Amino acid sequence: MVMTTWHVVDCRQTRGDSAEQEVARQVPSTKRIEQMKAVFAGSFAVRLVEPVRRHLTMPCEIVAGDEAAVVDQLGDADVLVSMAFTKQFASAGAKLRLVQVPGAGLDRIDRSQLRAGLALANAYGHEAGIAEYVIGAMIALTRNFQRIDQKLRAGQWESQWSVDTPAPPLWPELAGKTLGILGFGHIGEALARRAHAFDMKVCAVRRQAQADVPRELMFVGGPERLDELLGLSDYLAITLSLSPETRDLLDADRLALMKPQAYLINVARAEIVNEQALHDALAARRLAGAALDVWYRYPTAAGVTPPSTAPFHTLGNVIMTPHVSGWTEGMLESRAGLIAENIERTARGEPPLNAVAAAN
């Protein structure tokens, strides 16, 4: 664990308050705190320490380490920056004023542990990077970049330019194809705009149907249109959050509703799609392919960590990436600026930006 105290004197542009969401139950007290202490817990939060430091304009003691190591530092902390909030954190952090999630997902936040006066906020800024990843994945999947690259490195021309060899099948184009977006929040909206620029047809399903549909979409339906969306989609992008209702939402029966020539791209949470059902559908080519950026197992220590108990790594129609679709320069700076702003807003007794209601 590393503990560092910084007294920052550099200046930055002030973030506007137009996006502020006030949650009455979570408004911090108006008492001014002259010296702040922020604890960054977990590997993802720790990576944001330096960028946050650059944005801070007030004295702040920062403690950073893994989740277990920083528990005893929470007693006098004002802010916890962490992807997780547990009963142990709540008990140790009696003086906490803000739990700042350094990402969008709240699946590791036990909101029942948020006492009155303890605010919860999350962070976005990843939507552009993830939307670009999905567009790139759709192209990479249909054009088989991995295979033809390896073939050409070996001198084998898998193309119309080969001699005495049949030409390969023609590649599909994105134009005219249907992209189904499961979950229509920040990421879904950014993706829809980009897909529309490729002349794709776009439809989406979210928790509640949307009457005012953006011009680039065919429809934005509620859960009752999920099966319809699955059947229409040439590409399915999963961008919704994980909850008890969405866990295993796409099981074997739902995957069977998709076209056998369809592709699935998951940039949300792996558990939304049943692990074995997805592997079996891909292995049997009941789905044409998938790009998977989120996984069923994550590292808990240094060394090798297989991302799934199912052998996705043996399937040639799967692109595997280690949860990096949103790991971009723009995301890092946006989140660092937001976290620094919320530390300072807490010091001033103001509600945080991107406040999240405490109730589940």
N, C-alpha and C positions, 0 to 999 in steps of 0.2 A: 504494500500500500504506500502511496506517495501522498504527502501532505504539503501543500504550498500555500503561502499567503501572498496575495498580489495587491499592490496599491496602484491602480491604473490611472494614468493621467491623460491618455490620448483621447481624441474626440471622434465622434461618429455622427452620422445623420440620424435624427430621431424618427422612430417608426410612428406612423400615423395610427390613430385610434379607431379608424372606420370599421375594422374587422372585429372590434372588441365585443365579446359576448359576456354579459354580466349574469352570473348565477347567484341569486340572492343568498342562498344557503351557504355559499362559499366565499363571500366577500371578506377579505382579511380586515383586521382592525386598522384604524387610521393612525396608530402610533408609528412614528418615524424611527427606523432602525438605522443607526449611524454606521455600524459595522456588521456586514452580513457574513453568514457562513453557509456555503453551499456544498453538499455532498453529492458527488457523482459516483453512482454505483453500477457496476457491471461493465463489461468490455465495450459495449457500444457507446454508453454514456462517456466513458473515459476518453474515447477517441475525440470527443467534442470539447474537451477541456481547453486546449490551446486556442481553437477558434473562438470559443466563448470569451476567454480571457481578453482577446484582441478587441472584442466589442464592448467590454465593460468600461464604464466611466466612473466607477465608485470603488472604494476599498471593499474587497471581498476575500475572505479566507476560503480556499477551495481544497477539499479533501477528495481524493480519487482512489478507487480501488475496486476489487471484486465485491460482490454483494455481501458475502459473509464477513469480509474484513472490515467493512465500514460501519457495521451495526453499532459498535461502541462509540462511534463519532457522531451519532445522530442526536445525542442528548441535548446539545446546545445549538443544533443546526436550524436554520431558517428555511432552507430549500433542499429538497431531495430531487436530484435529476436521475431518473431510473426508469427502465422499461417495466420494472416490477414494483408493486407495493403490497406488502404482506402484513399479517398480524404482528410479526416480529418487528418489522419496520415501524408500524404504528405505535407499538408499545415503547420502542426505543426512542422514537422521535416525538416526544410529548410537546415540544415547542415548535414543531414544523408549521410553517404557514402555507407552503406550496409544495405539491408533488408535481413536478414537471416531467412528463414523459417525453423523451427525446425523439419519438417517432409518432406515427398515427395510431398504431394498434394499442388497444387497451385490454387485450386478452390475459395479461398477467397482472392486471390491477384489480385488487380486491376492494371494490368501492364501498363495501359494507364497513371497512375499517376507516373510512374518512369521517373524522369527527367534525362537528360544527366549527366553522372558521378555518378549516383546512381546505384550501382550494386545490383543484385538479385541472391541469392543462395538458394538451398534447401539441404536437408539432407536425407541420406538413412540409411543403417545399420540395417534395419528391415527385410531384405529379408529372412534370415535364420529362424527367429522366426515365420514369417508368413507362410513360406513354411511348417514348422513343424506343425503348427496349422491346415493347410489344410489336411495334411496326417492324423493327429489325428482325425479330423472331419469326414473324409471319413470312417475311421474304426468305430468310435463311432456311426455314423448314421446307418451303415449297421448291426452292432451287437447289437444295441438297449441297450447299457449299462445302460442308465437311467432307463428303465423299468425293466430289469431283476435284477438290483440292488435292487430296491424297492420291487420287488416280493420276493426275497430271504430274505430280512430283515424281511418279514412277514412270513417266513418259507415255501414259495411256490416255488417249484423247476420247473421252466420253462425250462426243459432240457430233454435229453434222459435218465436221471437218475430218473425221476419221476415214480411213481407206478400207474398203471391203468389210465394213462393219455397219450394221443397221444404225440409223440415227436414233438417239434416245427420245423418249416421249417429250412432247412440248410442255414447257412449264406453264402453269396457270399464272394469270396476272391478278393483282389485287383489285383492279378496276372491275366493278360489276359484282364482286363477291360480297357476301353478307358477313359482317362482323357483329356477333352478339356480345354484349358487355353485361356481365353478371355483377351488379353493384354499380350504381351511378352516382358516385361522389366526386371528389376532386380529381382522382385518377381517371375515372370513367369519362368525365367531361373533357379532360385534356386529350384523352385517347380518341374520343368521338370527333373532335375537331381535326385531328391529324388524319384519321381514317377518311373523313369526308374529303380532305385534300387529295387523297389517292382515288377518288371517285368510287369509294366503297359504299354499300348500303349498310346502315348502322341501326341497330335496335338494342334496347337495354331493358333490364329488369332490376327493380330496386324494392326496398321495403314497402313503399307506397307508390301507387301509380302517379304519374306526373301529367297533369292536363296541359300545361304550357310546355309543349315539346319543342326543343331547339330545332331549327330548320334542317340541320344535318342528320336528324334521326327519323326513322320510320315510326317508332313509338318508344315510350318509356313506361313500361307496364309494372304492375305489382306482381307478387308471387304467383298469382293465378295464371300468369302468362309465361312462367318459366319453361314449361314443357314445350310451348309453342316456340319460344326463343331457341331452345336446344335443337329443335327440328329444322329451323330456318338457317342456323349458323354454319357458314363454311369455316369460320374461325370463331372460337369462344375464348374471350378474355375474362379471367376471374379477378375481380378487383374489390370484392366486398370483405367486410370484417368477419372474424371468427367469433361465434357465439354458440350457446347450446342449440339454437335453432338452425345455424348454418353448418355445424359439424356434420360431416358425411352427407351434406345436402346432395352432392352428386354421387350416388351409389351406382351399383351395376345396372339397375333398372333405368335410372336417369341417363347414364352414359349410353345405354342402348338406343335412346331416342335420337342421338346425334347421327349425322351422315357418316358412313364409313370413310369418306374422303375428307372429313373435317379434321381440323387441328385445334388442340386445346393449349392455351397459354395461361399459366397460373403465376401471378405476381402478388397474391394476397396472403393466404395461409394454406399450407399443404392439406391440413385436416378437413378443409371444406370438401375435398374430393377423397372418397374412400381409397385408401392406399392400394389394397389388393385388387380392387375392381379396376382402378386405373391401369395398373400394370398389366392385368390380364387383357384388357381391351386393346392396349397398345401392342402387346405381344402377339395377339391373334389378328392384328390389323383390322379390328373393328373400329378403330380410330386410326387415321392416317399418320398422326404424329403428335408430339407435344413438346413445348418448351417449358421447363419447370425451373423456377427460380426460388421456390420456397419448398421446405422439406419437412419430413416427419421426425428427423433426428438432427440435433445440432451439437457442436462441440461443447464439452464441459471441462475439457483439459487439453493440454498440448498433445499433438500426435494425430493419428489418422482417425477420422470419424466417418464411416459410411453414412450417407444421408437418408437411407431407407433400409428396412429389412427386406424389401422386395428388390430384385436385381434389375433396376432400371438401367444400370450402367452397361448391361449386356445388349440393350436395344438400340439398333441403329437409327430408329426413327424418333429418338428423344434427344433434345438439347438440354444439358444439365448445367446450371450455373448456381453458384453458392450464395444466393440471396443478395445479389449486387445490383439489381435492376435500378434501384433508386440511389445508388452510391455515386453521386456526381458532385462536381464542384458547386453547382448552383444549390443543390440540396444542403450541402454542408454549411455554406455561408448563410442560407436562409434560416436554417434551424439554429445556428449559433447566434445569429442576431436576435431571433425570437427568445431564446433562452436567456440571453443577457438582458434583454428588455424586461422579461418577466421577473428576473431577480431584482432589477431596479424598481419595477412597479411594486413588488412585494415590500421593498424597503420604504417606499413612499405610502404604503397602505392602500394601494390601488388594486383593483381586480386584474388578474392576468389576461393577456390575449389568448385566444383559443381555449377559453374556459370550457370545461366539460361538466355536465350535471353529475352530481354524486350518485344519484339513484341509478340502478341497473336498468 
